Amino acid sequence: MRPFVTEHQAVGREGAERFFMPAPTQEALDMLAANAPGNTRTEAIRLPDYAAH
């Protein structure tokens, strides 16, 4: 079974690269933030306390 396992482990490692994206660079984050629509909400969002019911 060793040849089978070795082959399929290699295939799995190659395929894993498609599932895990590298962390974005600061430049990419800055570009996204610069092009994002303006968010003018500054107040906190209050949610109901469902545990009190």
ZAFI-10962 format. One record per atom (N, C-alpha, C): x, y, z; residue number from 1. Coordinates in pm, whole numbers. Layout:
REM ZAFI-10962
+--------+--------+--------+------+
|     c1 |     c2 |     c3 | bafi |
+--------+--------+--------+------+
|      X |      Y |      Z |  NUM |
...
+--------+--------+--------+------+
//
This chain:
REM ZAFI-10962
+--------+--------+--------+------+
|     c1 |     c2 |     c3 | bafi |
+--------+--------+--------+------+
|     82 |   -121 |      0 |    1 |
|      0 |      0 |      0 |    1 |
|     86 |    126 |      0 |    1 |
|    215 |    113 |     32 |    2 |
|    300 |    232 |     43 |    2 |
|    301 |    317 |    -84 |    2 |
|    316 |    258 |   -205 |    3 |
|    315 |    341 |   -326 |    3 |
|    182 |    417 |   -343 |    3 |
|     72 |    349 |   -314 |    4 |
|    -59 |    413 |   -325 |    4 |
|    -69 |    531 |   -229 |    4 |
|    -30 |    510 |   -105 |    5 |
|    -38 |    615 |     -3 |    5 |
|     53 |    732 |    -39 |    5 |
|    175 |    703 |    -81 |    6 |
|    269 |    809 |   -118 |    6 |
|    213 |    894 |   -232 |    6 |
|    160 |    828 |   -333 |    7 |
|    103 |    901 |   -448 |    7 |
|    -13 |    989 |   -406 |    7 |
|   -102 |    937 |   -326 |    8 |
|   -221 |   1013 |   -288 |    8 |
|   -191 |   1121 |   -185 |    8 |
|    -91 |   1104 |   -105 |    9 |
|    -50 |   1212 |    -15 |    9 |
|      4 |   1329 |    -97 |    9 |
|     80 |   1299 |   -201 |   10 |
|    133 |   1405 |   -287 |   10 |
|     20 |   1479 |   -356 |   10 |
|    -79 |   1407 |   -406 |   11 |
|   -195 |   1469 |   -471 |   11 |
|   -268 |   1558 |   -371 |   11 |
|   -282 |   1511 |   -248 |   12 |
|   -351 |   1589 |   -146 |   12 |
|   -278 |   1718 |   -114 |   12 |
|   -147 |   1713 |   -107 |   13 |
|    -69 |   1834 |    -79 |   13 |
|    -82 |   1936 |   -192 |   13 |
|    -80 |   1886 |   -315 |   14 |
|    -95 |   1977 |   -429 |   14 |
|   -234 |   2040 |   -429 |   14 |
|   -335 |   1963 |   -398 |   15 |
|   -472 |   2015 |   -396 |   15 |
|   -498 |   2110 |   -281 |   15 |
|   -426 |   2092 |   -171 |   16 |
|   -447 |   2177 |    -53 |   16 |
|   -415 |   2324 |    -84 |   16 |
|   -324 |   2347 |   -177 |   17 |
|   -289 |   2484 |   -211 |   17 |
|   -408 |   2560 |   -267 |   17 |
|   -504 |   2491 |   -323 |   18 |
|   -623 |   2557 |   -377 |   18 |
|   -719 |   2601 |   -267 |   18 |
|   -711 |   2538 |   -152 |   19 |
|   -805 |   2566 |    -44 |   19 |
|   -756 |   2672 |     52 |   19 |
|   -626 |   2693 |     59 |   20 |
|   -571 |   2787 |    155 |   20 |
|   -509 |   2904 |     82 |   20 |
|   -568 |   3021 |    101 |   21 |
|   -516 |   3141 |     36 |   21 |
|   -415 |   3206 |    128 |   21 |
|   -313 |   3268 |     72 |   22 |
|   -217 |   3338 |    157 |   22 |
|   -283 |   3461 |    220 |   22 |
|   -229 |   3505 |    331 |   23 |
|   -282 |   3624 |    398 |   23 |
|   -263 |   3744 |    306 |   23 |
|   -361 |   3835 |    303 |   24 |
|   -347 |   3952 |    216 |   24 |
|   -236 |   4044 |    266 |   24 |
|   -174 |   4112 |    173 |   25 |
|    -70 |   4208 |    210 |   25 |
|   -136 |   4335 |    261 |   25 |
|    -61 |   4416 |    332 |   26 |
|   -115 |   4543 |    380 |   26 |
|   -155 |   4631 |    262 |   26 |
|    -80 |   4623 |    153 |   27 |
|   -113 |   4702 |     34 |   27 |
|   -251 |   4662 |    -20 |   27 |
|   -279 |   4534 |    -25 |   28 |
|   -409 |   4487 |    -73 |   28 |
|   -521 |   4533 |     21 |   28 |
|   -498 |   4525 |    152 |   29 |
|   -600 |   4571 |    247 |   29 |
|   -625 |   4721 |    234 |   29 |
|   -518 |   4798 |    215 |   30 |
|   -532 |   4943 |    197 |   30 |
|   -613 |   4974 |     71 |   30 |
|   -589 |   4899 |    -37 |   31 |
|   -662 |   4921 |   -160 |   31 |
|   -810 |   4889 |   -142 |   31 |
|   -840 |   4779 |    -73 |   32 |
|   -980 |   4745 |    -47 |   32 |
|  -1048 |   4853 |     37 |   32 |
|   -979 |   4901 |    139 |   33 |
|  -1036 |   5003 |    226 |   33 |
|  -1058 |   5133 |    150 |   33 |
|   -967 |   5169 |     61 |   34 |
|   -979 |   5293 |    -15 |   34 |
|  -1097 |   5287 |   -112 |   34 |
|  -1130 |   5169 |   -160 |   35 |
|  -1238 |   5154 |   -258 |   35 |
|  -1371 |   5113 |   -195 |   35 |
|  -1372 |   5093 |    -64 |   36 |
|  -1494 |   5051 |      4 |   36 |
|  -1592 |   5168 |     12 |   36 |
|  -1721 |   5138 |      3 |   37 |
|  -1819 |   5245 |     20 |   37 |
|  -1809 |   5303 |    161 |   37 |
|  -1836 |   5429 |    174 |   38 |
|  -1824 |   5495 |    304 |   38 |
|  -1918 |   5438 |    407 |   38 |
|  -1867 |   5414 |    524 |   39 |
|  -1948 |   5366 |    636 |   39 |
|  -1953 |   5480 |    736 |   39 |
|  -2068 |   5541 |    747 |   40 |
|  -2081 |   5658 |    833 |   40 |
|  -2136 |   5623 |    971 |   40 |
|  -2166 |   5495 |    995 |   41 |
|  -2216 |   5456 |   1128 |   41 |
|  -2102 |   5462 |   1228 |   41 |
|  -2124 |   5539 |   1332 |   42 |
|  -2023 |   5546 |   1436 |   42 |
|  -2076 |   5498 |   1570 |   42 |
|  -2209 |   5490 |   1583 |   43 |
|  -2265 |   5447 |   1710 |   43 |
|  -2267 |   5295 |   1717 |   43 |
|  -2268 |   5245 |   1838 |   44 |
|  -2269 |   5100 |   1860 |   44 |
|  -2404 |   5043 |   1822 |   44 |
|  -2405 |   4921 |   1776 |   45 |
|  -2529 |   4852 |   1746 |   45 |
|  -2569 |   4775 |   1871 |   45 |
|  -2688 |   4801 |   1920 |   46 |
|  -2736 |   4735 |   2041 |   46 |
|  -2830 |   4621 |   2002 |   46 |
|  -2802 |   4504 |   2055 |   47 |
|  -2886 |   4387 |   2031 |   47 |
|  -2969 |   4357 |   2155 |   47 |
|  -3089 |   4305 |   2138 |   48 |
|  -3170 |   4271 |   2254 |   48 |
|  -3105 |   4162 |   2337 |   48 |
|  -3131 |   4166 |   2466 |   49 |
|  -3079 |   4064 |   2556 |   49 |
|  -3177 |   3949 |   2559 |   49 |
|  -3155 |   3850 |   2476 |   50 |
|  -3249 |   3739 |   2465 |   50 |
|  -3250 |   3651 |   2589 |   50 |
|  -3144 |   3652 |   2666 |   51 |
|  -3139 |   3570 |   2787 |   51 |
|  -3237 |   3620 |   2893 |   51 |
|  -3275 |   3746 |   2887 |   52 |
|  -3365 |   3803 |   2987 |   52 |
|  -3509 |   3759 |   2967 |   52 |
|  -3542 |   3703 |   2853 |   53 |
|  -3681 |   3663 |   2824 |   53 |
|  -3713 |   3528 |   2877 |   53 |
+--------+--------+--------+------+
//
